[in-house]
Amino acid sequence: MERRSLLKTLSAAAAVGAVTSLGRGRTLSAEAASGVVETMGNGGPLAQARDAARKGMPPLKITDVKIIATAPSGSNWTIVKVETSEPGLYGLGAATHQEIPQAAQAYIEKRLKPFVIGKNCDDIEDIWQSAYLQEYFRSGPEGNDALSGIDGALWDILGKRLGVPVYQLLGGKVRAAVPLYGHAAALTQSALNDQVQAYIEKGYQVVRVQLAVPGWSGYGVGGAKTSEAVQALRPDGVTPSPVFDAGRYLTTTIGMFEAIRAKFGFDVGLVHDVHERPAPNQSIELCRAVEQYRPFYMEDPLSPEDVGWFQIFRQETSAPLAMGELFTNRNEWLNLVANRWIDFIRIHQSSVGGLNMCRKVAHCCEFFDVRTAWHGPNNVDPIGHCYNLHLNLVTPNFGIQEETFFDEKTREVFPGTPEIRKGYIYSTDKPGFGIDIDEKAAARYPYTKDFEDRGNDRMLDGTIVRP
């Protein structure tokens, strides 16, 4: 029955107090018909709920966009504050591009700020889509990080306006808190074992493990330096630099897994970050060799330029693979997910455009049984960690979340920073992201350097190594 005919029939039934036939033996009383007419006439229950939530609230406009640059923990963080036509109501978003923060900040100030001022705060999807496309040459990290700042602030505003946490806007919790993995990294196997033990005693179920190669450079181990003896092996004319050797790294890492499993067994999950450094065939060799030690996953075994190798990886090794820290557009990850060539998506949320994009990434991955493991070190600001937290709370195909410890300076600048207890991170359950910023405190911690230097490691002969 067409909607118009149904309305006429139901209205007539309600008017005469009759029992109406809907066909195939189904009937509807006058009282029920009256309720159906009222509901349909008012746009349905979703529309009624929306109108009730916004009753008495005038259209909300973006009136200003402010950039707050601060570095309480040493990382160059860029926070976006979007102010609205309702006095005192504002939202906070993450736009941190630590490597070149000035680029994202300039894009916000010169392009996005004038573009969004005057727009309706509720139009989150339209603002994201139109801002993304107006860049024309899109999907770069600078523009994506800038857009992430605006987008996140609008989600924060909507949550505050409706009096609910952002995770409630995304569908509600499917878990009470978010499991984290800790970072264990050391110069010696003995020291690494001690760190793993400490995490286990705190309740962590998964730990990332990185071990230095004696005398050589590596990734993720503070204090690992290239020795003078190694520098002496280099050809004449090579400028001294950290020196990485893939073969020695493979040998050390395989031995590390063997030693940890021998000491701790298989009850603790082990993550390891390859960080793209070996050649693709060497990474395959490494992943195949550590299969027997059942890693939770091997992270970034390839660079984004080499993702075509993942089909071969899947044929050669069963080790779980995580990828995506440097991805900036969907074409880098979509085939990997659709073909089930990776097991975990490891995107840095702000670098692909923020929460609005990453909730779609998570939903897409769900259909292919790929789990999330969002990037979350110290070059993700506390607002960005809230992006991770709120999306993790609602994502059925969540895998694990990288931990960052928030020190007292950070908590001074960002009141409401999420709490970490026994290997879990908890939401404050306050409206929006549940986190705020003290701008006076933020000003006390300016940047101490203009950018984050990357790409200093080289091979013995001087060839640059990808970070």
N, C-alpha and C positions, 0 to 999 in steps of 0.2 A: 504494500500500500504506500502511495506517495505521501510525503510528509504533510503537504497541504490538505489532502483528503483525510489523513489520519487526524489532524488537528480539528477539522470540521466535525468528524464523527465523534471524537472525544468531547468536544465542546458541547455538542448536542446531548450526549449522554449525561454529562455533568449537569446540564440545565434541567433535564426531566427526571433525574434521579434513577435512571434506568441501568440495566446491565447490558453492556455493549459487547457484541461479538467481534473478535479480531480475526476470525477465520480459523479453520483446522481445529475447531472445538475450544479455542481459547476465548475467555471472557474477561471483562474488566469492569469493576464496580464504578458507580458514579463518583464515589469519594476518591478512588484511585485515579480515575480519569482526570478529575480536577487537579490532583497533584501533578500528574504528567504534563497537563497543559501549562501549569504554572512554571514547572521546571524548564520545559522546552521554550516557553516564551521568554524566559530570562536567560537563555544561553547555556543552560545545563549546569550541573553541579560544579564543574571546574571554573566556569565563568563566575558563578555565584561566590565561590570560595575566594577567587581573586578579588572580586569587588568588595567582599567583606573585609579582606585583609587590608585593602587600600582605602577603605571608606574614610572620608574626611581628609585624605591626603592629596594635596594638589599635585599636578605634574611636576616632577623633579628635574631640574636642569643642571647641567655641568656649568659651573661659573668660573672655575680656575683649575689649573694643573700646576703643581709645584714639584720640583725635583729636590730631594734631600740626599746629599752625598755624605756618607759617614763610614768610618773604619774602626770601630771599637775593638775588633779582634785582629786587625791588621789587613783584612781583605777589603777591597774597594767595592762597597755596596752602593747601589743606586735604588732609592725608594721613590715611588711616585705617590703623591697625595692629590687626590681629586676632590675638590670642594664643590658643594652643591648650593642650590637656591634655598635650601632649608638651613638656617643658621646653626652651625655647630655639627652638622652632619657631613662627614667626609669618609673617603675610603682610601686604603693603602694597597699598593701593588708592587710587585717585584720586577725591576728592570735591570738587574745587575748583569753587566757584561764586564767581568773583572779584567779581562785582558786589555780591552780598550774602552773604558767606561765613558770617555768623552764622546765617543761616536753615538752611543745609544742616547746619551743625555742631549746632544745637539739635535738628534732626530725628534726627540720628544718636544723640545723647546721650539724648534723652527717649523716643524711640520705637524705633529700630532696635536699639540696644544691648540693651535688655531683651528685645526680641523674638528675637534670634539667640543669645544666650548659652545654652549647653546643647545647641544643635543640632549635628548631625554636620557636620564641615567638608566631607565629600565630597558632600553633598547640594546642590550648587551650583544646579542648575536649580530644585529645589523651594524652596530658600530665596529665590531671585530671584522666582519666581512668587508665593509666599505673601507676601513682603514688599511686592511691588508692589501686590497686591490689598488688603492690609490698610489701606493708606492711604485707600482708598475713592475720594476725589476725587484720582484719579491723573493721571500724565503731566505734572506740574509740574516745573520745573527743580530746585527745592529738594529734593523727594523723590527725583527721579531721580539727582541728584548724590550724595545721601546713599547711595542704594542702590548706585550705582557703586563707592563706596568699599568697601563690604562685599563686593560681588561680585568685584572685582578682587583683593582680599586672599585670597579663597578660591581663585581660580585660581592665585595665587602660591604658596599653601600646597600645593596639589595638585602643582604642578610640583616644588617642593622635596622633597616627600614621595617622589615617584617618581624624583627625580634627573634630570629633563629640563626643558628650556625650555618655556614655555607654548606657543610656536608648534608644538612637537611634539604637544602635546595637541590642537591644532586641526587636525592633519592633515599637518604637516610643510612644509618650505620648498618654494616653487615658484620662488624667486629667491634669489640670493646675498646681496643687500643691497637697500635701498629707495631709489629715486631721489627726490631732493628738488627743490623749486624755491626759489630765493633771492628775497630782497626788495630790489628797487631802487626807491627813492623819492627825489625831489629837487625843489628849487625851480625849477630850470632844465633845459632839454632837454640842454644840454651836460653838466651834472653827472649827469643820468640816464644818458646814453650811457656816461659813464665807469664808472658802477656796473655797467651791463650788461656792458661789456667785461671788468671784473674778474671777474664771475661766469663768463663764458665761459672765461677763462683758467684758472679753478679747475676746470673740467670740467663745470660745470652745463649741462644740456641745456634747462632751462626756467627762466625768470625772471619774477617778478611785477613789473609796471611801474606806478608811480603818479607823476603829475606834478601839481604845484601849479598852481592858477589864480592868476595874479599879483593880489595885493590882496584875494583872496577865500578863504574857508575851503574845505577839501576833506577827503577821507579819505585817511589812510595816509601823509601827508607831514609829518614833524616840522618845526616852525618855520614852517609855512604860517599866516599871520595875516591877519586882516581889517584893511585899511588905514583910516586916519582919513578918507580921501577917500570910501571906501565907507560908513563909518558916517555920514558927513554926508548921504548920499543917503536916509537912512531918515526915516520920518515922525516928527513930534513925539510924545513920550511913549513911544517904544520904548527899552527898556533895552539898553545896549550888549551885544553878544554876537557870537560868530563868525557870519558871514553866508555862506550858500551860495546859489549861483545855478545852476540846472540847465542853462540854455542855455549859459552860459559854460563850464561843466564839459564838456558834450558837445563843444563846439568845440575845447577844449584837448586832450581825450582822443583825438579823431579825428586831430588833428595830431600827437600823440605817437606813435601807431601808424605813421603815415606816415613820420615822421622816423626811427624805429628800424628799420623795414624798409629804408628807403633806405640806411642806414648799415651794417646787419648782414645784410641779406638774410633768407632764410627758414629758415636752419638752426637758429636758436634758437627754442624755444617761448615764447610770451608769454601770461602770465596777467594779467588785470586785474580788480580788485575794484570793482564798481559800488557795493556796500554799500547797496543799496536806496534810494538817495537821490532819483533822478529819479522822475517819474510813470511809470506803466507804458508809456504810448505813447512817452515820451521814451527809455526804456530800449530799446524796440523799435527806435527810430530809430538809437540808438547802435550796437546789435548789428548791425543791417543795414549801417550805414556802415563798420564795421570788418571785415566778412566778407572783403573783398579782401585784408586783411593777415593772414588766417588765424590768429587767436588760438588758443592751446591751449585756453583756455576763458574765458568771461566769468562772473565770480563774483557770485552774489546780485544779479541784475538787478532782483529784486522783493523785497518784504517778505513774511513768511509769511502775512500777511493777504490778499495779492493773488495767491496761487498759481494761481487760476483763469485768470489771464492766460497761463499757459504754453502752453495749447493754441493761442492766437493767435500766441505767439512762434514756435512750431514751424512754423506756416504762413507766417510773415513773414520768417524769417531762418534761415540754415544755420549761424550762429555757434554753436560748442559752448557749452552752458550748464551751469553748476555751481550747485547750490542746497542749502541745508540748515543753515547755521551756527546758526540760531536755532530749528531744529525741536526739539520735545520729545516728540512722539508720532507713531505710525505713520500716522495719518490725514493728516498733513501731507505725507508723502512718497510714500505707497503709490500713489496715482493718478498722480503724476508719473512714477514708475518704470514702472508697468504700461502706461501709455499712451505711453511713450518720449518724454515731453515734455522731459526733461532728459538730459544726457549724463554728468554726474558727481554723485554724492551727497556732500555736504560737511558731514556731521553732526559736531557736537562730542560725542565719544563719551560722556562722563560725563553730559551733559545729557539723554540718552535712556535712561540706566540702566546704561551701562558696556559692558564687553566682551561679556557674555552676550547682550545685545540686538544689539550691532553686528555680531557674527559672523552673526546671522540676517539683518540688513539686507544685509550683503555677499552672502550666498548668494541672497537674493531678487533683488538687483540683477543678479547674474550671468545669470539667466534672461532678462533683458531687455537685455543688453549695455550696462548702465549701469555706469560705472567708479567706484571709490572715490577720494575726495580728502579724507580726514578733516581737520577743523579742527585746526590745530596751532601757534598763536602762543604768546606768553608767558603767556597766561591759561589754558594747559594745563600742568599741573605735570609734572615729569619722569616720574612714574609713569604719568600719562595719555599721555605720549609713548611709553612702553613699550606701552601698549594699542595705539596706532596702529602701532608698529613690528611687534609680533608678529602682529597681524592682517594687516598689509600683506604680511608674508613668506609667508603661506599663501593669499592671495586671488588667484585667476587673473585676475579682472576689476579688479585694482588699476590706478589711473590715475597719480596723483602724490601726493606728501606735502609739506605745508607745512613749511619749515625753521624751527627755533628754535635760535639759538646758545646753548649752555650755558656760562656763564662759570665762573671758578674758584670763586667763592663757592657756586654751585649744585653743582658737582662735590664741593666739600668737604662739603656737607650730604647729597648723594646719591651715595655711592660706587657705581661701576658704571654711572653715566649713560652711555648709548650714545654711541659715537664717530661723528663725521662726517668723511668723507674724500672729496675729489673729487666732491662733490655727491651722496654716498650716505650713509645712516645704517646702522650695523651693529649687530647684536645681540651681546651678550657671550657668548651661547651657554651661560650658566650656568643652573642650575636655577631654575624660576620665571621671573619677569621679568628676573632677573639684575641687579637694582638693590637697594640697601639705603638706609637712612637713619641718619645720625649725629644722635641726638636732642640731644646737647649742642651740636653745631654748629647745629642747627636753632633752638635756643633763643636763640642769639646774633643771630638775624635776625628779630625780631618784626615784625608788621605796623606800617607807619608811617601807615596810614590805615584807616578802618573799612570803606570800600566803594569801588567803582570808579564814578565819576560818568559817566553817559552822557546823550546827548540835549541837548547845549548849543547845537548849531547851529540857526540860524533863517534864514528868508527876510528880505528887506529890510523887509517890512511887519511882521515879528515873529512870523510863523507858524512853529511848531516843525517841524523836519525830522527824519524818522525816521533813526536811526543805522544 
